[in-house]
Amino acid sequence: MSGTHRVRFLNMIGIAILSLSPMLCAAQIYKCVENGSTTFQSEPCKSGGTLMHLDTRPSAVDDEAARIHAENIRKASEQSALDWKERKKREDAIKVPDCEKLNKAVADSDAQRKQLTMGIGNPGTTDAGIRNVNRLMGPVNQQYNNAKVMADASGCQ
């Protein structure tokens, strides 16, 4: 469960508990007047007393506050869902490898490597020519290795 879904779930649980709490607290209350003093208790009075009927429903202010809170949670969760969809769309766009370009880069750099090394074994190749090939071979090998790693990491064959 992601963080956003967890927060939304916990908020809904909190709202449910708050809306049910008056029912959980509902009890009979008796107003007793004995010897000039008034007491309130959960059991009937010895001298009769009166059963109190308390309105345990939330007030209009509480109802409005709960409605506003629920609406804010709904809006936040909708925005979070939109943000997630947008991030997912961007990530998917980034993840799509262009295998054709990557494979072409591997093939091109491999062709450069082969072209550089073709003349080395031929008679008449000078030491200067070999040194020149070796000097050029480093960057070409680096380019080939980079292209190969990118193609392999992207799942291109």
Number of C-alpha atoms within 10 A of each C-alpha: 7 6 8 13 13 11 14 16 13 12 15 14 12 12 15 11 12 14 15 12 13 14 11 10 9 11 13 13 16 19 18 21 16 13 6 7 7 10 12 16 12 11 13 16 17 9 9 12 16 14 17 12 10 10 9 11 13 13 10 9 9 11 13 12 12 16 12 12 14 16 12 12 16 13 12 14 16 12 12 14 14 12 12 12 12 12 12 12 12 11 11 10 10 9 10 9 15 11 16 11 13 20 17 13 19 19 15 15 21 19 13 16 20 12 12 17 13 10 14 16 9 8 7 9 11 11 10 9 13 16 11 12 18 14 11 14 17 12 13 17 15 12 18 21 15 15 22 21 13 18 22 14 10 15 10 15 10
